[in-house]
C-alpha cells in the first residue's frame, strides 16, 4: 500500500485501485512532472466522464496553466458511509509530445505529487492515463540515472526532473517504464452546461 491516504471510493473512481489496492508501490515526485503547463481547451476537457466504477466531473480551472478540477461524489467510510464530495486539483504538464497528470493526495504530511502519462482522444471521447512502474523507476534511481530516493518498501520519490531525465522517460530508453497494459480509461458522457 502506498503512503498516500485517499478515501477508498475516491481511489477506485480515479483508477488508483490497481495502484494501491494490490499493494503496488507509488512513484511520486517532489514537483510536478513535465517541462511546462499545457494549454487546455475547455471544450475538450470539461464534462462528465465515465469509468466503470463511477463518474467524475472535470472542469478547467486555469486553461493557460493547465489546471483541472476533478470532482467526485461517493460514500465516505470515515463519515459512516454518508455521501461526500471531493475535488482534486490536477496539473497537466507537457514534455515533447507527452502529457503528464500531477496531483497531490489528501495527506498533508506527504506533499509529493502522484503522476503519470496522460492522453486525451477526442475522436474516441476518452481520456487515458498510465501510472509508472515503481520497480523500474526504483532501479533507475538506485543506478543514479534518475534523481531521487527509494524507501525500504520500494516507494520512489523523484527529485526535480531535468530535460535529460524527461527524455529518458518519454523515449523509454531504459525499458518499459509505464503500466501500458492497464490504462485508466474515462469516457466522456456529456459536456458541462
C-alpha positions in Angstrom: 0.0 0.0 0.0 1.4 3.4 -0.9 1.9 6.3 1.5 -0.9 8.4 0.0 -4.1 8.4 2.0 -7.1 8.7 -0.3 -10.6 7.6 0.6 -11.1 4.1 -0.9 -14.0 5.1 -3.1 -12.1 8.1 -4.4 -9.2 5.9 -5.3 -11.5 3.5 -7.2 -13.1 6.3 -9.1 -9.7 7.6 -10.3 -8.5 4.1 -11.2 -5.9 4.0 -8.4 -7.3 0.7 -7.1 -4.8 -1.1 -9.3 -2.0 1.0 -7.8 -3.0 0.9 -4.1 -5.4 -1.9 -3.7 -3.0 -4.5 -4.9 -0.1 -3.4 -2.8 1.8 -1.8 -5.6 4.3 0.9 -4.7 4.0 4.5 -5.6 6.2 6.7 -7.7 5.9 10.3 -6.6 7.8 13.5 -7.4 8.6 16.5 -5.2 7.5 18.8 -8.1 5.1 18.4 -11.0 6.5 16.2 -13.8 6.8 17.9 -17.2 8.6 20.9 -18.7 5.7 23.3 -18.8 2.0 23.7 -18.2 -0.2 22.5 -21.1 -2.8 24.9 -22.5 -6.1 23.2 -22.1 -9.2 23.5 -24.4 -12.3 23.6 -22.1 -14.4 22.2 -24.9 -12.3 19.0 -24.9 -11.6 18.5 -21.2 -14.8 19.8 -19.4 -17.6 17.4 -18.9 -18.9 14.3 -17.1 -16.5 11.4 -17.7 -17.5 7.7 -17.1 -15.4 5.0 -15.5 -16.9 1.5 -14.8 -16.5 2.3 -11.1 -18.3 5.6 -11.3 -18.1 9.0 -12.9 -16.2 12.2 -12.4 -16.8 15.8 -13.4 -13.9 17.7 -14.9 -13.7 21.5 -15.2 -10.8 23.6 -16.5 -9.8 25.9 -13.6 -7.0 27.6 -15.5 -6.6 26.8 -19.2 -3.2 28.6 -19.6 -1.6 27.0 -16.5 -3.0 23.5 -17.3 -5.1 23.2 -14.2 -8.1 20.8 -14.0 -10.5 20.3 -11.2 -11.8 16.8 -10.9 -14.9 16.2 -8.7 -16.4 13.0 -7.5 -19.2 12.2 -5.1 -19.4 8.9 -3.2 -19.8 7.2 0.2 -17.1 8.1 2.7 -16.3 5.4 5.1 -14.9 8.0 7.5 -18.3 9.6 7.7 -20.2 6.3 8.4 -20.9 5.7 4.7 -22.6 9.1 4.2 -22.3 10.8 0.9 -19.3 13.1 0.5 -18.0 15.3 -2.3 -14.3 15.6 -3.1 -12.4 17.8 -5.5 -8.9 17.0 -6.8 -6.7 19.7 -8.5 -4.8 18.1 -11.4 -1.9 19.8 -13.1 -1.4 18.9 -16.7 2.1 19.4 -18.0 3.9 18.5 -21.2 7.3 17.3 -22.3 7.9 17.0 -26.0 4.6 15.4 -27.2 3.8 13.7 -23.9 1.2 15.0 -21.4 1.6 14.2 -17.7 -1.0 14.5 -14.9 0.1 15.5 -11.5 -1.9 15.7 -8.2 -1.3 15.6 -4.5 -3.0 13.3 -2.1 -5.0 14.3 1.0 -2.2 13.6 3.4 -0.7 16.9 4.4 2.4 15.1 5.7 3.2 13.9 2.2 3.2 16.9 -0.2 4.5 15.0 -3.2 2.8 14.6 -6.5 1.4 11.3 -7.8 1.8 11.5 -11.5 1.6 9.5 -14.8 1.2 9.7 -18.5 -2.0 11.3 -19.9 -3.6 11.3 -23.3 -6.9 12.8 -24.5 -8.5 11.3 -27.6 -11.5 13.4 -28.7 -12.3 11.1 -31.6 -12.9 8.3 -29.1 -14.2 10.8 -26.5 -11.9 9.4 -23.9 -9.0 10.2 -21.5 -6.3 7.6 -21.0 -3.9 7.6 -18.1 -1.0 5.3 -17.2 0.9 5.0 -14.0 4.7 4.5 -13.7 6.1 1.1 -12.9 7.6 1.5 -9.4 10.1 -1.3 -9.8 11.6 0.2 -13.0 11.8 3.7 -11.5 13.3 2.3 -8.3 16.0 0.6 -10.4 16.8 3.9 -12.3 17.1 5.8 -9.1 19.3 3.2 -7.5 21.6 3.3 -10.6 21.8 7.1 -10.4 20.1 7.6 -13.8 17.1 9.5 -12.3 17.4 11.7 -9.2 15.5 10.7 -6.1 15.3 8.0 -3.4 13.7 4.7 -2.8 12.3 3.8 0.7 12.5 0.3 2.3 9.1 -0.6 0.9 10.0 0.2 -2.7 8.2 3.5 -2.9 10.0 6.0 -5.1 10.3 9.8 -4.5 11.8 11.5 -7.5 13.6 14.9 -7.2 13.0 17.6 -9.8 13.5 16.1 -13.3 15.5 17.9 -15.9 15.2 17.8 -19.6 17.6 14.8 -19.9 15.6 12.9 -17.3 12.3 13.5 -19.1 13.9 12.4 -22.4 14.9 9.1 -20.7 11.3 8.7 -19.5 9.5 9.7 -22.8 11.8 7.7 -25.0 11.7 4.7 -22.7 15.5 4.3 -23.3 15.7 2.1 -20.2 12.9 -0.3 -20.7 9.1 -0.2 -20.3 8.5 2.4 -17.6 4.7 2.6 -17.5 1.9 0.1 -17.0 0.8 0.3 -20.6 -1.3 -2.8 -20.4 -3.6 -1.4 -17.7 -4.6 2.2 -18.5 -7.2 4.1 -16.6 -9.9 5.0 -19.3 -12.5 7.6 -18.9 -15.3 8.1 -21.5 -17.0 11.4 -22.0 -20.7 11.3 -21.3 -21.6 14.9 -21.6 -20.2 18.4 -21.7 -20.6 20.8 -18.7 -23.6 23.1 -19.0 
